[in-house]
Amino acid sequence: MQDFLFIVGGLILLIAGGNWLLKAAVDLSLKLKIPKIVIGMTVVSFATSAPELIVSINAALDGFPDLALGNVVGSNIANLGLVLAITILLSPIDVSKSFYNTDWPVMMLASLLFFFFIYFDGVLEQYEGIIMVVFLFLFLVYLLRFQKPAVIDEEDEPDVMMPTYKTALFLGLGGAALWGGSELLISGAVGMATMFGVSERVIAITIVSVGTSIPELAASIIAVIKKEKAISLGNLIGSNIFNLLAVLGITSIITPITVMDQGLLTNDIFWMLGISFLILPLVFIPKGLRLGWRDGLILISIYLAFIYVTIG
């Protein structure tokens, strides 16, 4: 019971901390007069990946590498198989051309890069982490250099900036909540794995990954309610790219990550590659550049099959 409460408490702190950090980061960007498109592609993506980043760094440093890896791989599967599925079951979404020009190819490249780095020797080395972070940096430079001119900002309500003390408070609270939440979550996850006699990987790939994907789910549902069709798919694919290149890249630079449970290499990583690839044909079949409720049913069925196979 205590482990379960630790997990719930950890997730609440991670969600609150991510939200506070996001508010502070966006406000700081506005104070520094950074354009909105730049904020969306960098600050927001990084802030929504903050729970995964802190959990993975903490888990790797505490000697639980499977929690670090399982959290990211599971989160990427959950973003597409659960979050995207629920979003398009609520409302169909139109997909922009940047999906097949940039977003999807970069997500597949990042996924394959991670696969080749870890599959053959079971270790994500420091130099491999550096390559992943450099790849992310080049991707961001490309986005800002070539895609920014093509984006027209919609007429919006003027942004109201917070007082500086409030920004600093949200920044401090967000950082503290993320760190405290990650400690509670790791402690609860390891305890629960021991209690049920399963590996940390199984807990990470199911409970922990869904928990750290809640900010993306909340953002997507709010976008549907507000009828902001542009959000959903691009944001989720951006989050998957950040999870692989930033979260695992930075974590492995701090400390190399070694696979302990081989299920990650024989099962989980192939589900991640499979569901990432599947998004492309789903976007074009039966109607071009559109995702509807049928696609949502396919994705959620695949996610439930993945959970069943993993736990089984």
ZISULHU-V373437 format. One record per residue. N is the residue number from 1. PSI is psi as a letter, one per 30 degrees, with the letter a starting at -180 (999 if undefined). OMEGA is omega as a letter, one per 30 degrees, with the letter a starting at -180 (999 if undefined). D_FIRST is the distance of its C-alpha to the first C-alpha in Angstrom with 2 decimals. Layout:
BEGIN
<<N,PSI,OMEGA,D_FIRST> <N,PSI,OMEGA,D_FIRST>>
END
This chain:
BEGIN
<<1,e,a,0.00> <2,e,l,3.81> <3,e,l,5.46> <4,e,l,5.15> <5,e,l,6.29> <6,e,l,8.65> <7,e,l,9.98> <8,e,l,10.67> <9,e,l,12.14> <10,e,l,14.03> <11,e,l,15.48> <12,e,l,16.60> <13,e,l,18.30> <14,e,a,19.86> <15,e,l,21.26> <16,e,a,22.59> <17,e,l,23.94> <18,e,l,25.64> <19,e,l,27.20> <20,e,l,28.52> <21,e,l,29.85> <22,e,l,31.54> <23,e,a,33.21> <24,e,a,34.47> <25,e,l,35.68> <26,e,l,37.57> <27,e,l,39.10> <28,e,l,40.16> <29,e,l,41.75> <30,e,l,43.67> <31,e,a,44.88> <32,g,l,46.17> <33,h,l,47.81> <34,k,a,46.13> <35,k,a,46.93> <36,e,a,44.28> <37,e,l,44.51> <38,e,l,43.80> <39,e,a,40.77> <40,e,a,39.38> <41,f,a,39.99> <42,d,a,38.75> <43,e,a,36.83> <44,e,l,34.74> <45,e,a,33.97> <46,e,a,32.96> <47,e,l,30.82> <48,f,l,28.84> <49,f,a,28.30> <50,e,l,27.15> <51,e,l,23.34> <52,e,a,24.07> <53,e,a,26.48> <54,e,l,24.34> <55,e,a,21.31> <56,e,l,23.85> <57,e,a,25.79> <58,e,a,22.83> <59,e,a,21.39> <60,e,l,24.93> <61,e,l,25.64> <62,f,l,22.45> <63,g,l,23.57> <64,i,a,21.45> <65,e,a,24.37> <66,f,l,22.83> <67,e,a,20.25> <68,e,a,23.36> <69,e,a,25.38> <70,e,l,22.82> <71,e,a,21.86> <72,e,a,25.57> <73,e,l,26.65> <74,e,l,23.79> <75,e,l,24.44> <76,e,l,28.14> <77,e,a,27.57> <78,e,l,25.27> <79,e,a,27.93> <80,e,a,30.56> <81,f,a,28.86> <82,e,a,26.47> <83,e,l,27.65> <84,e,l,31.36> <85,e,l,31.02> <86,e,a,29.48> <87,e,a,32.14> <88,f,l,35.05> <89,e,l,33.83> <90,e,a,34.02> <91,k,l,37.39> <92,l,l,39.67> <93,k,l,40.44> <94,k,a,43.67> <95,k,a,43.48> <96,l,a,45.80> <97,f,l,48.10> <98,f,l,46.34> <99,e,a,43.58> <100,f,l,45.84> <101,e,a,48.03> <102,e,a,45.38> <103,e,a,41.68> <104,e,l,41.10> <105,e,a,43.39> <106,e,l,41.71> <107,e,l,38.19> <108,e,l,39.52> <109,e,l,41.30> <110,e,a,38.18> <111,e,a,36.16> <112,e,l,38.99> <113,e,l,39.42> <114,e,a,35.76> <115,e,a,36.20> <116,e,l,39.37> <117,e,a,38.01> <118,f,a,34.96> <119,e,a,35.87> <120,e,a,38.63> <121,f,l,37.35> <122,g,a,33.58> <123,k,l,33.84> <124,j,a,34.10> <125,l,l,36.61> <126,e,a,37.51> <127,e,l,40.84> <128,e,l,39.18> <129,e,l,36.87> <130,e,l,40.06> <131,e,a,41.72> <132,e,l,38.79> <133,e,l,38.91> <134,e,l,42.74> <135,e,l,42.52> <136,e,l,40.26> <137,e,l,42.78> <138,e,l,45.69> <139,e,l,43.96> <140,e,l,43.46> <141,e,l,47.09> <142,e,l,48.25> <143,e,a,46.35> <144,e,a,47.75> <145,e,a,51.22> <146,f,a,51.86> <147,f,a,49.54> <148,e,a,49.65> <149,f,a,53.31> <150,f,a,52.47> <151,k,l,49.84> <152,k,l,51.18> <153,k,l,49.07> <154,l,l,48.82> <155,k,a,50.13> <156,l,l,47.14> <157,k,l,46.56> <158,k,a,47.33> <159,k,l,44.32> <160,j,a,43.56> <161,k,l,42.58> <162,l,l,40.27> <163,l,a,41.60> <164,e,a,41.18> <165,e,a,38.94> <166,e,l,36.49> <167,e,a,36.51> <168,e,l,35.85> <169,e,l,33.01> <170,e,l,31.29> <171,e,l,31.91> <172,e,l,30.38> <173,e,a,27.34> <174,e,l,26.82> <175,e,a,27.07> <176,e,a,24.76> <177,e,l,22.04> <178,e,a,22.37> <179,e,l,22.16> <180,e,l,19.22> <181,e,l,17.32> <182,e,l,18.19> <183,e,l,17.01> <184,e,a,13.48> <185,e,l,13.51> <186,e,l,14.95> <187,e,a,12.64> <188,e,a,9.49> <189,e,l,11.79> <190,e,l,13.13> <191,e,a,9.96> <192,e,l,8.97> <193,e,l,12.71> <194,e,a,12.90> <195,e,a,10.26> <196,f,l,12.18> <197,g,l,15.43> <198,l,a,16.66> <199,l,l,18.37> <200,e,a,17.36> <201,e,a,20.10> <202,e,l,18.48> <203,e,a,15.32> <204,e,a,17.89> <205,f,a,20.33> <206,d,a,18.07> <207,e,a,15.09> <208,e,a,16.47> <209,e,l,20.04> <210,e,l,19.54> <211,e,a,17.79> <212,f,l,20.74> <213,f,a,23.16> <214,e,l,22.21> <215,e,l,25.04> <216,e,l,27.53> <217,e,l,26.42> <218,e,a,26.78> <219,e,a,30.14> <220,e,l,31.42> <221,e,l,30.64> <222,e,l,32.28> <223,e,l,35.22> <224,e,a,35.65> <225,e,a,35.61> <226,f,a,38.14> <227,h,l,40.11> <228,i,a,40.16> <229,f,a,40.93> <230,f,a,41.52> <231,c,a,37.90> <232,d,a,35.55> <233,e,a,36.66> <234,e,a,38.24> <235,e,a,35.25> <236,e,l,32.82> <237,e,l,35.26> <238,e,l,35.75> <239,e,l,32.02> <240,e,l,31.99> <241,e,l,35.01> <242,e,l,33.43> <243,e,a,30.17> <244,e,a,32.29> <245,e,a,35.10> <246,e,a,33.64> <247,e,a,29.97> <248,e,l,30.68> <249,e,a,34.17> <250,e,a,33.20> <251,e,a,30.23> <252,f,l,32.57> <253,e,l,35.29> <254,e,l,33.02> <255,k,l,31.88> <256,k,a,32.75> <257,k,a,29.92> <258,k,l,29.97> <259,k,l,28.42> <260,e,a,26.36> <261,j,a,25.28> <262,f,l,28.56> <263,f,l,26.92> <264,e,a,27.20> <265,f,a,30.99> <266,f,a,31.55> <267,d,a,29.42> <268,e,a,27.75> <269,f,l,30.78> <270,e,l,33.05> <271,e,l,30.90> <272,e,l,31.08> <273,e,a,34.86> <274,e,a,35.37> <275,e,l,33.71> <276,e,l,35.38> <277,e,a,38.74> <278,f,a,38.32> <279,e,a,38.27> <280,e,l,42.01> <281,e,l,43.40> <282,e,a,41.14> <283,e,a,42.68> <284,f,a,46.19> <285,k,f,45.86> <286,f,a,46.99> <287,k,a,47.88> <288,k,l,48.45> <289,h,l,46.16> <290,k,l,43.86> <291,k,a,40.35> <292,a,a,39.77> <293,e,l,37.38> <294,e,l,38.46> <295,e,l,37.39> <296,e,l,34.04> <297,e,l,33.56> <298,e,a,34.60> <299,e,a,32.20> <300,e,l,29.12> <301,e,l,30.12> <302,e,a,30.35> <303,e,l,26.93> <304,e,l,25.32> <305,e,l,27.42> <306,e,l,26.23> <307,e,a,22.51> <308,e,a,23.47> <309,e,a,25.56> <310,e,a,23.09> <311,e,l,20.15> <312,999,999,22.78>>
END
